[in-house]
């Protein structure tokens, strides 16, 4: 069995972060491992509190994994502390990690910044150059290029600029009232659109985490980047279309929508 690690924060409500990543990896056929950067107290209505791991402990988590069950792919999610970012980058270089998917969690859908300018700079300097692919949403791509993105053509220009600056592939995610659910992959000087269908489901908590983890899972299994993105988009469409409805806010998706066997059956009435 192929393996993957998620390096991200814990979501106590299970819809995003480490929990979403592990669910996604399992349902996409790889063995999932984790290094937790932070604990969060959160639910579908928002985040109440965050407790960061220490750099020393995060380094020990990564040492434990890479020296025993070497991951075939790495997914990196939200890391809000620059010292933690430095530890991750150092360990990825030390162990020559491969198939690194970085979800640059910097800006919320609302447009609010999620990490400090110092941490964002460290993310760009230390982690982006190690990435196989970055997966920014529109607000994050805007942050990276320093200007607004208002059209499909500007998405292409932004992805090209980011790719050339950090020497990695870029999946610029649509949505956010731009280009519906179509995503743009820019890699090796060429681009490809991945068209998606807008699913009328308000419960979208953890979509970014899920997409990047699905891409990492497919890269671990040997699929090309284009195939991995295509398969990941199909998976997330299925998870949204299952129309799970939990919580009082923007709820989670059904990561296990495709799992049906003896062990998923409910008790008969």
Beta strands, then each sheet from edge to edge (+ up, - down):
strand 1: 3-11
strand 2: 31-43
strand 3: 46-52
strand 4: 73-76
strand 5: 100-102
strand 6: 133-134
strand 7: 169-172
strand 8: 183-187
strand 9: 190-194
sheet 1: 3+ 2- 1- 4- 5- 6- 7- 8+ 9-
end
